[in-house]
Each structure stands twice: as C-alpha cells, then as structure tokens.
Amino acid sequence: MSLADDLHEAEQAAIRKQPCKTGVWLESLDDRDRDAIRAFLAAGKPVSHLHGIAVRNGCGAAETRFRSHFRKRCACFDLEHVA
C-alpha cells in the first residue's frame, strides 16, 4: 500500500466518524442555547466555565474532550478543517 492509499483511507475514516459527545450534546440543543454558547465564547469567557455549565445541563463530555471540540480537534470536523 502506498502513502496516497493510506491518506485516502484516513480521509474516508474521518468522513465516517460520528460526532463527539460535545457535538451530539450541541445538536440536542435549540438555537437559543447554541446562540448563547456562541455569545459566551465570543465574549472571551473561558471554555472551562462553559464546560461546568454544560455538564449541569446534560453534557456528558469530559472537559478535555469538550475543549477539543471548540478547538475543532475532534471527530466533528473533517480533515479539511483541522489541517
């Protein structure tokens, strides 16, 4: 197998991945809640504080994975977005 074949397989695997726990939780929220999250982060407030609030509101993701989602370093984002 060549490097090109390996890269193609990796790309296909990334496309097939399911959303991370944070992504699944965000999908379950209504637009008002997602807008509030965007505004919270746009105001420069810490993701660690957001994580605590998210956990109280049903998010089951660990803080490290939660941060990874907002840094676009999780299964929710394809190779094109993280490269």
C-alpha positions as CSV (number, residue, x, y, z in Angstrom):
1,M,0.0,0.0,0.0
2,S,1.3,3.5,-0.8
3,L,1.3,6.7,1.2
4,A,-1.5,8.0,-1.1
5,D,-3.6,4.9,-0.3
6,D,-3.0,5.3,3.4
7,L,-4.0,9.0,3.3
8,H,-7.1,8.2,1.3
9,E,-8.2,5.6,3.8
10,A,-7.5,8.0,6.7
11,E,-9.7,10.7,4.9
12,Q,-12.5,8.2,4.4
13,A,-12.4,7.1,8.0
14,A,-12.6,10.7,9.1
15,I,-15.7,11.2,7.0
16,R,-17.4,8.2,8.5
17,K,-16.7,9.3,12.1
18,Q,-19.7,10.2,14.3
19,P,-19.9,13.5,16.2
20,C,-18.1,13.6,19.6
21,K,-20.0,13.7,22.8
22,T,-19.9,17.5,22.8
23,G,-21.1,17.6,19.2
24,V,-24.0,15.3,20.0
25,W,-25.0,17.4,23.0
26,L,-24.8,20.6,21.0
27,E,-27.1,19.0,18.3
28,S,-29.6,18.3,21.0
29,L,-29.9,22.0,22.0
30,D,-32.2,24.5,20.5
31,D,-31.0,27.5,18.5
32,R,-31.4,29.9,21.5
33,D,-29.0,27.7,23.6
34,R,-26.4,27.4,20.8
35,D,-26.6,31.2,20.2
36,A,-26.0,31.7,23.9
37,I,-22.9,29.4,23.8
38,R,-21.5,31.3,20.8
39,A,-22.1,34.7,22.6
40,F,-20.5,33.4,25.8
41,L,-17.3,32.3,23.9
42,A,-17.3,35.5,21.7
43,A,-17.2,37.5,24.9
44,G,-13.9,35.8,25.8
45,K,-15.3,33.8,28.7
46,P,-13.4,30.5,29.5
47,V,-14.3,27.2,28.0
48,S,-13.7,25.6,31.4
49,H,-16.6,27.7,32.9
50,L,-18.8,26.8,29.9
51,H,-18.0,23.1,30.5
52,G,-19.2,23.3,34.1
53,I,-22.5,24.9,32.9
54,A,-22.8,22.4,30.1
55,V,-22.3,19.4,32.5
56,R,-25.1,20.8,34.7
57,N,-27.3,20.9,31.5
58,G,-26.7,17.4,30.4
59,C,-23.4,17.3,28.6
60,G,-21.5,14.1,29.3
61,A,-18.2,15.1,27.8
62,A,-15.0,15.4,29.8
63,E,-13.5,18.8,29.9
64,T,-10.5,17.9,27.8
65,R,-12.8,16.5,25.0
66,F,-15.1,19.5,25.4
67,R,-12.2,21.8,24.8
68,S,-11.1,19.7,21.8
69,H,-14.5,20.2,20.2
70,F,-14.3,24.0,20.5
71,R,-10.7,23.9,19.1
72,K,-12.1,21.9,16.2
73,R,-9.9,18.9,17.0
74,C,-12.5,16.2,17.3
75,A,-14.4,13.8,15.1
76,C,-17.0,16.5,14.3
77,F,-14.6,18.2,11.9
78,D,-13.2,16.6,8.8
79,L,-9.5,16.7,7.8
80,E,-10.0,19.7,5.7
81,H,-11.0,21.8,8.7
82,V,-8.2,20.7,11.1
83,A,-5.3,20.5,8.7
